[in-house]
């Protein structure tokens, strides 16, 4: 299994892969991990003794999201590598050009679909961590805030990666459908992040 240091070395290299979409999925996975951590610690609080089942669900779903986001990171890398490979295909003859154009179009469609999928996962993280605010977690409020910012930033980064591929795709129907889904998730994420910030702002007084 690749270590975080090894991944960051790859990310910092002059290679095209990994890039922003892959890094965004990793950032979202940090949010999922923090969400699971907060829920696990909250279970130990006697005040939450009647809410153990709800917290168990948050733990299970957060852990599952972390796994899904690790997979999303790899899927994004594979998808963008396919774009690079398609762009390198020969284009000497008309047949070459036709085959290359189709390969590039197919690769771009997947390269947009993968970060779009990651936006849904990032939004799921935000939805889960907002539920944590229903429980007494005062000592962990900074962790909840960090998780929210990570998931929100990951979704915004994935959106960049979806839309850069849209600029080169030739299927307006697919682009329109993806853009609609993306906009809905962006709105939902902004609303959740705003609510979390307000609640945490109330929980963390000035000077605290």
Z-matrix of the N, CA and C atoms (Angstrom, degrees):
N
C 1 1.466
C 2 1.525 1 109.60
N 3 1.315 2 117.14 1 136.08
C 4 1.453 3 122.34 2 -178.50
C 5 1.525 4 110.90 3 -71.04
N 6 1.329 5 116.23 4 133.65
C 7 1.459 6 119.90 5 177.23
C 8 1.524 7 109.97 6 -78.51
N 9 1.326 8 115.60 7 163.64
C 10 1.459 9 119.94 8 178.36
C 11 1.522 10 110.28 9 -63.76
N 12 1.322 11 117.11 10 -40.70
C 13 1.465 12 119.96 11 178.57
C 14 1.522 13 111.21 12 -61.07
N 15 1.326 14 116.60 13 -42.01
C 16 1.464 15 120.33 14 179.89
C 17 1.530 16 110.72 15 -65.01
N 18 1.329 17 115.69 16 -39.93
C 19 1.463 18 119.06 17 177.74
C 20 1.521 19 110.72 18 -62.73
N 21 1.321 20 116.96 19 -44.90
C 22 1.464 21 120.40 20 -179.62
C 23 1.525 22 111.58 21 -64.03
N 24 1.316 23 116.79 22 -32.74
C 25 1.470 24 119.77 23 174.98
C 26 1.522 25 109.85 24 -64.10
N 27 1.331 26 116.77 25 -42.48
C 28 1.473 27 119.89 26 177.18
C 29 1.514 28 111.02 27 -64.28
N 30 1.325 29 115.33 28 -41.57
C 31 1.465 30 119.93 29 -178.39
C 32 1.522 31 111.06 30 -64.18
N 33 1.321 32 116.89 31 -34.60
C 34 1.471 33 121.58 32 -177.54
C 35 1.525 34 113.09 33 -82.32
N 36 1.325 35 117.16 34 -8.56
C 37 1.462 36 120.55 35 -177.03
C 38 1.526 37 110.91 36 -75.59
N 39 1.338 38 115.04 37 178.34
C 40 1.467 39 119.51 38 178.84
C 41 1.529 40 112.41 39 -89.58
N 42 1.325 41 116.32 40 11.52
C 43 1.468 42 120.40 41 177.15
C 44 1.525 43 109.88 42 -76.50
N 45 1.323 44 116.40 43 149.64
C 46 1.466 45 120.61 44 -179.19
C 47 1.526 46 112.37 45 -71.18
N 48 1.322 47 116.22 46 -24.38
C 49 1.459 48 122.26 47 -178.37
C 50 1.525 49 108.59 48 -125.42
N 51 1.338 50 119.39 49 133.52
C 52 1.460 51 128.29 50 2.91
C 53 1.528 52 111.95 51 -79.79
N 54 1.343 53 114.52 52 164.43
C 55 1.455 54 120.43 53 179.04
C 56 1.511 55 111.31 54 -135.76
N 57 1.329 56 115.79 55 -152.26
C 58 1.454 57 121.18 56 -173.34
C 59 1.510 58 114.93 57 -62.93
N 60 1.325 59 117.39 58 -38.55
C 61 1.458 60 119.58 59 -179.77
C 62 1.514 61 112.47 60 -65.35
N 63 1.316 62 115.56 61 -42.16
C 64 1.462 63 120.71 62 176.98
C 65 1.523 64 110.90 63 -63.09
N 66 1.340 65 116.45 64 -46.07
C 67 1.457 66 120.79 65 -179.94
C 68 1.523 67 111.17 66 -63.29
N 69 1.328 68 117.03 67 -37.13
C 70 1.464 69 120.60 68 179.75
C 71 1.524 70 111.15 69 -62.15
N 72 1.321 71 117.05 70 -42.11
C 73 1.461 72 120.37 71 178.79
C 74 1.523 73 110.99 72 -62.90
N 75 1.335 74 115.93 73 -37.46
C 76 1.461 75 119.61 74 177.56
C 77 1.524 76 110.63 75 -64.69
N 78 1.329 77 116.43 76 -43.38
C 79 1.475 78 120.11 77 178.85
C 80 1.529 79 110.45 78 -61.08
N 81 1.316 80 116.95 79 -42.64
C 82 1.473 81 119.90 80 177.95
C 83 1.520 82 111.02 81 -62.63
N 84 1.330 83 116.89 82 -34.72
C 85 1.467 84 119.45 83 179.52
C 86 1.525 85 110.92 84 -66.66
N 87 1.349 86 117.62 85 -30.01
C 88 1.460 87 120.35 86 173.63
C 89 1.538 88 109.58 87 -63.14
N 90 1.326 89 115.87 88 -41.31
C 91 1.459 90 119.67 89 177.33
C 92 1.512 91 112.14 90 -62.30
N 93 1.335 92 116.64 91 -41.24
C 94 1.465 93 120.62 92 178.75
C 95 1.525 94 111.02 93 -65.49
N 96 1.332 95 116.36 94 -40.46
C 97 1.466 96 120.32 95 179.64
C 98 1.524 97 111.11 96 -64.57
N 99 1.332 98 117.03 97 -42.41
C 100 1.462 99 120.28 98 178.23
C 101 1.527 100 111.23 99 -65.22
N 102 1.324 101 116.53 100 -37.50
C 103 1.463 102 120.17 101 178.10
C 104 1.526 103 110.12 102 -61.63
N 105 1.325 104 116.53 103 -44.61
C 106 1.467 105 120.52 104 178.27
C 107 1.524 106 110.73 105 -63.74
N 108 1.324 107 116.94 106 -41.04
C 109 1.462 108 121.08 107 -179.76
C 110 1.525 109 111.32 108 -60.68
N 111 1.342 110 115.72 109 -48.15
C 112 1.463 111 119.98 110 -179.25
C 113 1.531 112 110.30 111 -61.38
N 114 1.320 113 116.96 112 -43.01
C 115 1.466 114 120.19 113 -179.74
C 116 1.528 115 111.05 114 -63.85
N 117 1.314 116 116.77 115 -39.77
C 118 1.469 117 120.00 116 179.51
C 119 1.530 118 110.99 117 -64.71
N 120 1.314 119 116.40 118 -43.60
C 121 1.466 120 119.39 119 179.39
C 122 1.520 121 110.41 120 -67.83
N 123 1.329 122 116.82 121 -38.41
C 124 1.465 123 120.75 122 179.84
C 125 1.524 124 111.31 123 -62.11
N 126 1.325 125 117.29 124 -30.29
C 127 1.465 126 119.93 125 179.47
C 128 1.523 127 111.73 126 -62.60
N 129 1.329 128 116.82 127 -26.40
C 130 1.467 129 120.43 128 -177.98
C 131 1.528 130 112.38 129 -79.83
N 132 1.320 131 116.42 130 -12.73
C 133 1.457 132 120.59 131 -178.76
C 134 1.533 133 109.37 132 -75.77
N 135 1.345 134 117.83 133 122.16
C 136 1.477 135 119.68 134 179.68
C 137 1.528 136 113.32 135 -55.21
N 138 1.335 137 116.60 136 -27.38
C 139 1.457 138 119.73 137 179.57
C 140 1.530 139 111.90 138 -66.18
N 141 1.328 140 116.40 139 -18.41
C 142 1.460 141 120.89 140 -178.65
C 143 1.527 142 112.43 141 -103.21
N 144 1.334 143 116.59 142 15.96
C 145 1.470 144 119.65 143 -176.14
C 146 1.521 145 112.89 144 -60.32
N 147 1.326 146 116.38 145 -28.68
C 148 1.466 147 119.63 146 179.93
C 149 1.523 148 112.23 147 -88.64
N 150 1.323 149 116.17 148 -1.22
C 151 1.473 150 120.67 149 -176.39
C 152 1.518 151 112.13 150 -117.66
N 153 1.314 152 116.66 151 17.52
C 154 1.468 153 120.28 152 -176.06
C 155 1.520 154 111.85 153 -58.59
N 156 1.315 155 116.79 154 -41.96
C 157 1.469 156 119.99 155 -177.83
C 158 1.527 157 110.83 156 -62.83
N 159 1.328 158 116.94 157 -42.31
C 160 1.462 159 120.45 158 179.57
C 161 1.518 160 110.83 159 -64.64
N 162 1.314 161 116.26 160 -40.98
C 163 1.463 162 119.99 161 179.05
C 164 1.524 163 111.09 162 -69.59
N 165 1.323 164 116.78 163 -35.54
C 166 1.471 165 120.45 164 175.60
C 167 1.530 166 110.10 165 -58.69
N 168 1.322 167 115.51 166 -41.97
C 169 1.463 168 120.51 167 -179.86
C 170 1.520 169 110.74 168 -63.05
N 171 1.323 170 116.40 169 -42.64
C 172 1.468 171 120.02 170 178.93
C 173 1.519 172 110.57 171 -63.41
N 174 1.327 173 116.77 172 -41.68
C 175 1.467 174 120.55 173 177.57
C 176 1.525 175 110.57 174 -60.10
N 177 1.326 176 116.04 175 -50.03
C 178 1.469 177 120.26 176 -177.41
C 179 1.535 178 111.39 177 -61.39
N 180 1.317 179 115.86 178 -44.54
C 181 1.461 180 119.12 179 -177.91
C 182 1.532 181 111.37 180 -70.48
N 183 1.309 182 117.59 181 -35.93
C 184 1.469 183 120.73 182 177.57
C 185 1.522 184 111.12 183 -66.12
N 186 1.316 185 115.76 184 -43.40
C 187 1.467 186 119.45 185 177.30
C 188 1.526 187 111.07 186 -61.70
N 189 1.336 188 116.03 187 -41.10
C 190 1.465 189 119.88 188 178.96
C 191 1.528 190 110.72 189 -64.65
N 192 1.325 191 116.62 190 -39.60
C 193 1.468 192 120.26 191 178.28
C 194 1.523 193 110.93 192 -64.75
N 195 1.309 194 116.30 193 -37.64
C 196 1.471 195 119.28 194 179.14
C 197 1.525 196 110.22 195 -62.14
N 198 1.320 197 116.63 196 -40.29
C 199 1.467 198 120.70 197 177.08
C 200 1.525 199 110.44 198 -66.21
N 201 1.330 200 115.82 199 -44.48
C 202 1.470 201 120.01 200 179.82
C 203 1.523 202 111.59 201 -62.21
N 204 1.321 203 116.66 202 -37.58
C 205 1.461 204 120.13 203 -179.38
C 206 1.524 205 111.55 204 -72.88
N 207 1.323 206 117.24 205 -32.19
C 208 1.463 207 119.60 206 173.82
C 209 1.525 208 109.63 207 -63.39
N 210 1.327 209 115.48 208 -40.77
C 211 1.460 210 120.29 209 176.23
C 212 1.525 211 110.77 210 -66.44
N 213 1.331 212 117.01 211 -39.04
C 214 1.467 213 121.07 212 179.66
C 215 1.522 214 111.22 213 -62.54
N 216 1.315 215 116.07 214 -36.32
C 217 1.470 216 119.51 215 177.49
C 218 1.524 217 110.74 216 -60.91
N 219 1.313 218 116.72 217 -46.02
C 220 1.460 219 120.84 218 179.99
C 221 1.526 220 111.57 219 -68.05
N 222 1.325 221 115.83 220 -40.40
C 223 1.467 222 119.86 221 179.69
C 224 1.529 223 110.74 222 -62.53
N 225 1.327 224 116.58 223 -38.80
C 226 1.459 225 120.07 224 178.34
C 227 1.527 226 110.41 225 -63.83
N 228 1.315 227 116.88 226 -41.13
C 229 1.463 228 120.52 227 179.83
C 230 1.531 229 110.76 228 -63.59
N 231 1.327 230 115.99 229 -43.84
C 232 1.463 231 120.02 230 179.46
C 233 1.528 232 110.47 231 -63.60
N 234 1.339 233 115.69 232 -41.45
C 235 1.467 234 119.91 233 -177.91
C 236 1.521 235 111.35 234 -64.59
N 237 1.326 236 117.23 235 -44.39
C 238 1.460 237 118.39 236 -178.48
C 239 1.524 238 111.47 237 -72.80
N 240 1.325 239 116.95 238 -32.93
C 241 1.466 240 119.65 239 175.44
C 242 1.523 241 110.49 240 -60.75
N 243 1.330 242 116.54 241 -34.25
C 244 1.460 243 120.69 242 178.30
C 245 1.522 244 111.23 243 -67.44
N 246 1.337 245 117.35 244 -34.73
C 247 1.470 246 120.55 245 175.81
C 248 1.521 247 110.09 246 -63.85
N 249 1.322 248 116.16 247 -46.75
C 250 1.460 249 120.67 248 179.73
C 251 1.526 250 110.35 249 -59.79
N 252 1.340 251 116.26 250 -43.33
C 253 1.461 252 120.70 251 -179.59
C 254 1.528 253 110.96 252 -65.30
N 255 1.323 254 117.03 253 -41.02
C 256 1.470 255 120.64 254 -179.96
C 257 1.522 256 111.20 255 -65.48
N 258 1.315 257 116.42 256 -39.56
C 259 1.461 258 119.94 257 179.88
C 260 1.521 259 112.35 258 -67.02
N 261 1.331 260 116.32 259 -21.88
C 262 1.459 261 120.51 260 179.98
C 263 1.526 262 113.27 261 -87.70
N 264 1.336 263 117.79 262 -1.93
C 265 1.464 264 120.77 263 179.92
C 266 1.528 265 110.46 264 -65.68
N 267 1.324 266 116.52 265 152.37
C 268 1.469 267 119.67 266 -178.70
C 269 1.528 268 112.16 267 -65.04
N 270 1.316 269 115.86 268 152.74
C 271 1.470 270 120.82 269 179.68
C 272 1.529 271 110.73 270 -142.81
N 273 1.335 272 114.97 271 39.15
C 274 1.456 273 119.86 272 -179.20
C 275 1.532 274 112.15 273 -76.88
N 276 1.328 275 116.33 274 -42.35
C 277 1.463 276 120.52 275 -176.40
C 278 1.527 277 109.74 276 -106.73
N 279 1.335 278 115.29 277 169.36
C 280 1.459 279 119.09 278 177.71
C 281 1.524 280 111.08 279 -64.45
N 282 1.336 281 114.55 280 -36.64
C 283 1.466 282 118.48 281 176.93
C 284 1.523 283 110.43 282 -63.23
N 285 1.336 284 115.82 283 -44.16
C 286 1.467 285 120.54 284 176.79
C 287 1.524 286 110.66 285 -56.73
N 288 1.316 287 115.75 286 -45.91
C 289 1.467 288 120.66 287 -176.68
C 290 1.520 289 111.53 288 -64.20
N 291 1.338 290 115.58 289 -40.09
C 292 1.466 291 119.51 290 179.54
C 293 1.524 292 110.91 291 -65.28
N 294 1.325 293 115.06 292 -45.83
C 295 1.466 294 119.49 293 -179.36
C 296 1.527 295 110.84 294 -65.78
N 297 1.321 296 115.42 295 -40.29
C 298 1.462 297 119.49 296 179.85
C 299 1.528 298 110.20 297 -65.32
N 300 1.323 299 116.78 298 -43.65
C 301 1.465 300 120.31 299 -178.85
C 302 1.526 301 110.88 300 -60.47
N 303 1.337 302 116.66 301 -42.87
C 304 1.462 303 120.57 302 179.44
C 305 1.525 304 111.14 303 -65.60
N 306 1.334 305 115.78 304 -41.57
C 307 1.465 306 119.88 305 179.84
C 308 1.524 307 111.25 306 -64.40
N 309 1.332 308 116.50 307 -40.64
C 310 1.458 309 120.64 308 178.83
C 311 1.527 310 110.26 309 -65.92
N 312 1.340 311 116.79 310 -44.30
C 313 1.458 312 120.47 311 179.44
C 314 1.534 313 111.20 312 -59.88
N 315 1.330 314 116.25 313 -45.24
C 316 1.462 315 120.46 314 179.88
C 317 1.531 316 110.80 315 -63.06
N 318 1.335 317 115.88 316 -42.25
C 319 1.463 318 120.22 317 -178.73
C 320 1.523 319 111.32 318 -67.66
N 321 1.318 320 116.85 319 -39.41
C 322 1.467 321 120.66 320 178.88
C 323 1.527 322 111.25 321 -64.78
N 324 1.327 323 115.56 322 -39.08
C 325 1.465 324 119.42 323 179.29
C 326 1.524 325 110.64 324 -61.00
N 327 1.318 326 116.38 325 -41.83
C 328 1.468 327 119.22 326 178.62
C 329 1.529 328 110.47 327 -72.15
N 330 1.325 329 116.46 328 -37.09
C 331 1.467 330 120.03 329 -179.84
C 332 1.520 331 111.54 330 -64.99
N 333 1.324 332 117.67 331 -25.08
C 334 1.461 333 121.26 332 173.94
C 335 1.526 334 110.63 333 -84.37
N 336 1.319 335 116.88 334 -37.33
C 337 1.466 336 121.03 335 -176.48
C 338 1.524 337 112.26 336 -66.58
N 339 1.335 338 117.28 337 -35.64
C 340 1.464 339 119.45 338 -176.54
C 341 1.530 340 112.65 339 -67.73
N 342 1.336 341 120.43 340 -50.96
C 343 1.465 342 117.97 341 176.24
C 344 1.520 343 112.94 342 -66.15
N 345 1.343 344 116.92 343 -27.49
C 346 1.468 345 119.02 344 175.26
C 347 1.528 346 109.43 345 -63.69
N 348 1.306 347 116.45 346 -42.67
C 349 1.465 348 120.96 347 176.06
C 350 1.525 349 110.60 348 -60.60
N 351 1.320 350 116.59 349 -38.83
C 352 1.462 351 120.30 350 179.69
C 353 1.530 352 111.68 351 -67.62
N 354 1.341 353 118.11 352 -27.27
C 355 1.466 354 118.91 353 176.52
C 356 1.525 355 110.33 354 -65.15
N 357 1.328 356 116.83 355 -36.75
C 358 1.464 357 120.23 356 178.10
C 359 1.523 358 110.46 357 -64.73
N 360 1.322 359 116.86 358 -41.33
C 361 1.461 360 121.08 359 178.77
C 362 1.528 361 110.77 360 -65.87
N 363 1.327 362 116.74 361 -40.96
C 364 1.466 363 120.54 362 178.96
C 365 1.526 364 110.79 363 -63.65
N 366 1.326 365 116.30 364 -40.35
C 367 1.463 366 120.20 365 177.62
C 368 1.527 367 110.21 366 -64.60
N 369 1.318 368 117.32 367 -38.04
C 370 1.464 369 120.89 368 176.58
C 371 1.519 370 111.29 369 -59.12
N 372 1.325 371 116.62 370 -39.66
C 373 1.468 372 120.58 371 177.07
C 374 1.522 373 110.12 372 -61.15
N 375 1.324 374 116.59 373 -46.10
C 376 1.465 375 120.48 374 178.80
C 377 1.525 376 111.48 375 -60.33
N 378 1.308 377 116.47 376 -41.61
C 379 1.466 378 120.22 377 -179.49
C 380 1.522 379 111.35 378 -63.82
N 381 1.334 380 116.10 379 -39.85
C 382 1.461 381 119.62 380 179.79
C 383 1.516 382 111.67 381 -67.81
N 384 1.317 383 116.55 382 -45.98
C 385 1.466 384 117.75 383 -175.50
C 386 1.521 385 111.60 384 -69.59
N 387 1.331 386 117.91 385 -27.24
C 388 1.466 387 118.68 386 175.34
C 389 1.523 388 110.11 387 -63.94
N 390 1.315 389 116.49 388 -33.88
C 391 1.463 390 119.74 389 177.99
C 392 1.524 391 111.57 390 -64.02
N 393 1.312 392 116.86 391 -27.56
C 394 1.460 393 119.80 392 179.84
C 395 1.523 394 112.28 393 -65.09
N 396 1.325 395 116.33 394 -24.50
C 397 1.458 396 119.50 395 -178.80
C 398 1.523 397 112.26 396 -68.86
N 399 1.335 398 116.64 397 -9.73
C 400 1.464 399 120.35 398 177.00
C 401 1.528 400 111.28 399 -76.62
N 402 1.343 401 116.38 400 -12.21
C 403 1.460 402 120.81 401 -175.37
C 404 1.535 403 110.11 402 -110.13
N 405 1.334 404 117.46 403 156.17
C 406 1.468 405 120.38 404 177.39
C 407 1.527 406 110.66 405 -72.07
N 408 1.316 407 115.91 406 102.17
C 409 1.473 408 120.95 407 -176.81
C 410 1.529 409 110.09 408 -133.48
N 411 1.319 410 115.97 409 38.28
C 412 1.453 411 119.92 410 -173.56
C 413 1.525 412 112.92 411 -53.18
N 414 1.324 413 117.33 412 -42.55
C 415 1.461 414 120.41 413 -177.10
C 416 1.524 415 112.94 414 -70.18
N 417 1.349 416 115.90 415 -12.42
C 418 1.464 417 120.77 416 -176.04
C 419 1.520 418 112.31 417 -112.93
N 420 1.333 419 116.81 418 11.47
C 421 1.462 420 119.56 419 -173.90
C 422 1.525 421 112.76 420 -63.67
N 423 1.325 422 117.72 421 -31.70
C 424 1.466 423 118.93 422 177.79
C 425 1.526 424 111.01 423 -68.31
N 426 1.326 425 116.94 424 -32.01
C 427 1.467 426 120.47 425 178.13
C 428 1.529 427 110.62 426 -70.04
N 429 1.337 428 115.62 427 -39.03
C 430 1.465 429 119.07 428 176.49
C 431 1.526 430 109.94 429 -63.98
N 432 1.328 431 116.36 430 -43.22
C 433 1.463 432 119.85 431 177.77
C 434 1.512 433 112.07 432 -61.38
N 435 1.323 434 116.43 433 -42.69
C 436 1.472 435 119.86 434 178.59
C 437 1.520 436 110.76 435 -62.49
N 438 1.327 437 116.86 436 -43.05
C 439 1.465 438 120.61 437 179.57
C 440 1.519 439 110.57 438 -61.63
N 441 1.322 440 116.61 439 -40.86
C 442 1.466 441 120.37 440 179.88
C 443 1.522 442 111.20 441 -64.66
N 444 1.320 443 116.52 442 -43.36
C 445 1.466 444 119.84 443 -179.72
C 446 1.530 445 110.87 444 -67.07
N 447 1.320 446 117.10 445 -38.80
C 448 1.465 447 120.69 446 178.61
C 449 1.531 448 110.29 447 -62.31
N 450 1.329 449 116.36 448 -49.88
C 451 1.460 450 119.98 449 -177.12
C 452 1.520 451 111.36 450 -65.13
N 453 1.333 452 116.21 451 -39.42
C 454 1.466 453 119.94 452 178.96
C 455 1.530 454 111.09 453 -66.00
N 456 1.334 455 116.16 454 -44.69
C 457 1.466 456 119.89 455 179.09
C 458 1.525 457 110.89 456 -63.78
N 459 1.326 458 116.92 457 -37.60
C 460 1.463 459 120.51 458 178.95
C 461 1.519 460 110.72 459 -63.74
N 462 1.337 461 116.32 460 -42.98
C 463 1.457 462 119.62 461 179.44
C 464 1.527 463 110.60 462 -63.19
N 465 1.328 464 116.88 463 -42.82
C 466 1.470 465 120.59 464 178.86
C 467 1.521 466 111.26 465 -63.13
N 468 1.321 467 116.65 466 -40.00
C 469 1.460 468 120.51 467 179.01
C 470 1.524 469 111.08 468 -66.73
N 471 1.324 470 116.66 469 -42.17
C 472 1.467 471 119.90 470 177.17
C 473 1.523 472 110.66 471 -61.04
N 474 1.325 473 116.60 472 -36.79
C 475 1.466 474 120.00 473 179.59
C 476 1.517 475 111.40 474 -61.43
N 477 1.333 476 117.24 475 -40.70
C 478 1.464 477 120.40 476 174.92
C 479 1.524 478 110.53 477 -56.47
N 480 1.330 479 115.49 478 -43.93
C 481 1.460 480 119.80 479 -175.78
C 482 1.521 481 112.41 480 -71.74
N 483 1.318 482 117.52 481 -30.82
C 484 1.465 483 120.09 482 174.39
C 485 1.532 484 109.38 483 -65.98
N 486 1.314 485 115.42 484 -49.24
C 487 1.468 486 119.88 485 -171.54
C 488 1.522 487 113.13 486 -72.71
N 489 1.313 488 118.78 487 -28.32
C 490 1.465 489 118.84 488 177.41
C 491 1.523 490 109.61 489 -67.27
N 492 1.329 491 116.99 490 -33.44
C 493 1.466 492 119.94 491 176.28
C 494 1.520 493 111.52 492 -72.65
N 495 1.328 494 116.30 493 -33.30
C 496 1.460 495 119.91 494 177.77
C 497 1.526 496 111.77 495 -59.04
N 498 1.305 497 117.17 496 -31.93
C 499 1.469 498 120.74 497 -178.06
C 500 1.522 499 112.32 498 -62.10
N 501 1.329 500 116.25 499 -23.48
C 502 1.464 501 119.86 500 -175.05
C 503 1.528 502 113.34 501 -113.48
N 504 1.328 503 116.79 502 -1.97
C 505 1.461 504 120.09 503 -179.99
C 506 1.525 505 110.43 504 -82.16
N 507 1.328 506 116.44 505 152.68
C 508 1.457 507 121.58 506 -174.49
C 509 1.526 508 113.87 507 -114.43
N 510 1.342 509 116.78 508 10.80
C 511 1.461 510 120.57 509 178.85
C 512 1.526 511 108.03 510 -111.80
N 513 1.337 512 117.83 511 95.36
C 514 1.466 513 120.62 512 -175.03
C 515 1.521 514 113.34 513 -62.44
N 516 1.335 515 117.67 514 -29.22
C 517 1.460 516 120.05 515 179.82
C 518 1.526 517 110.94 516 -67.22
N 519 1.330 518 116.61 517 -44.74
C 520 1.463 519 120.89 518 178.21
C 521 1.522 520 110.18 519 -63.55
N 522 1.329 521 115.95 520 -44.53
C 523 1.464 522 120.38 521 179.53
C 524 1.526 523 110.41 522 -59.75
N 525 1.320 524 117.35 523 -44.40
C 526 1.465 525 121.60 524 -178.69
C 527 1.526 526 111.44 525 -63.86
N 528 1.315 527 117.07 526 -42.96
C 529 1.457 528 120.82 527 179.79
C 530 1.527 529 111.11 528 -65.22
N 531 1.330 530 116.24 529 -42.71
C 532 1.459 531 119.85 530 179.16
C 533 1.521 532 110.91 531 -66.12
N 534 1.322 533 116.32 532 -40.68
C 535 1.463 534 120.26 533 -179.88
C 536 1.533 535 110.66 534 -64.14
N 537 1.322 536 117.03 535 -39.33
C 538 1.456 537 120.49 536 178.46
C 539 1.522 538 111.12 537 -62.19
N 540 1.329 539 116.48 538 -46.29
C 541 1.463 540 120.62 539 179.08
C 542 1.525 541 110.56 540 -63.93
N 543 1.324 542 115.89 541 -40.27
C 544 1.456 543 120.62 542 -178.89
C 545 1.527 544 110.91 543 -64.05
N 546 1.309 545 116.94 544 -45.21
C 547 1.470 546 121.09 545 -179.66
C 548 1.524 547 111.27 546 -61.94
N 549 1.322 548 116.47 547 -41.39
C 550 1.464 549 120.11 548 179.10
C 551 1.524 550 110.75 549 -61.53
N 552 1.316 551 116.95 550 -41.40
C 553 1.469 552 120.26 551 -179.72
C 554 1.521 553 111.39 552 -70.68
N 555 1.320 554 116.60 553 -36.59
C 556 1.470 555 119.53 554 177.73
C 557 1.523 556 110.99 555 -63.00
N 558 1.313 557 116.56 556 -43.64
C 559 1.474 558 120.81 557 179.04
C 560 1.524 559 110.13 558 -62.88
N 561 1.326 560 116.62 559 -47.81
C 562 1.459 561 120.62 560 -179.26
C 563 1.529 562 111.02 561 -61.31
N 564 1.330 563 116.87 562 -41.12
C 565 1.465 564 120.96 563 -179.89
C 566 1.520 565 111.08 564 -64.99
N 567 1.323 566 116.47 565 -43.76
C 568 1.469 567 119.66 566 179.39
C 569 1.528 568 111.17 567 -61.65
N 570 1.319 569 116.11 568 -39.54
C 571 1.464 570 119.97 569 -178.99
C 572 1.527 571 110.88 570 -66.55
N 573 1.330 572 116.44 571 -43.44
C 574 1.463 573 119.76 572 178.89
C 575 1.517 574 110.32 573 -64.92
N 576 1.325 575 117.24 574 -46.78
C 577 1.459 576 120.61 575 -178.92
C 578 1.524 577 110.65 576 -59.90
N 579 1.330 578 117.30 577 -40.04
C 580 1.463 579 120.67 578 179.05
C 581 1.523 580 110.52 579 -63.18
N 582 1.330 581 117.00 580 -43.12
C 583 1.471 582 119.78 581 179.39
C 584 1.524 583 111.10 582 -65.42
N 585 1.336 584 116.27 583 -41.61
C 586 1.463 585 119.98 584 179.55
C 587 1.526 586 109.99 585 -63.28
N 588 1.317 587 116.89 586 -44.16
C 589 1.462 588 120.01 587 179.55
C 590 1.519 589 111.65 588 -61.19
N 591 1.331 590 116.34 589 -41.29
C 592 1.465 591 119.92 590 179.29
C 593 1.529 592 109.65 591 -63.25
N 594 1.315 593 116.97 592 -48.04
C 595 1.460 594 120.12 593 -177.58
C 596 1.527 595 111.82 594 -64.99
N 597 1.307 596 116.15 595 -40.02
C 598 1.466 597 119.08 596 179.03
C 599 1.513 598 110.84 597 -72.52
N 600 1.314 599 116.69 598 -31.70
C 601 1.453 600 119.58 599 175.70
C 602 1.518 601 111.33 600 -63.10
N 603 1.339 602 115.22 601 -36.70
C 604 1.464 603 120.06 602 176.98
C 605 1.526 604 110.86 603 -70.61
N 606 1.334 605 115.28 604 -31.17
C 607 1.470 606 119.61 605 -176.73
C 608 1.518 607 112.13 606 -80.49
N 609 1.335 608 116.77 607 -23.88
C 610 1.460 609 120.71 608 -177.46
C 611 1.522 610 108.39 609 -113.65
N 612 1.331 611 118.11 610 95.29
C 613 1.464 612 120.37 611 -178.10
C 614 1.518 613 111.84 612 -66.90
N 615 1.333 614 116.02 613 160.89
C 616 1.459 615 121.07 614 176.87
C 617 1.509 616 109.82 615 -56.72
N 618 1.332 617 114.50 616 133.85
C 619 1.462 618 119.37 617 178.51
C 620 1.504 619 114.14 618 87.50
N 621 1.352 620 117.30 619 -5.25
C 622 1.448 621 119.62 620 -179.24
C 623 1.516 622 111.14 621 -76.30
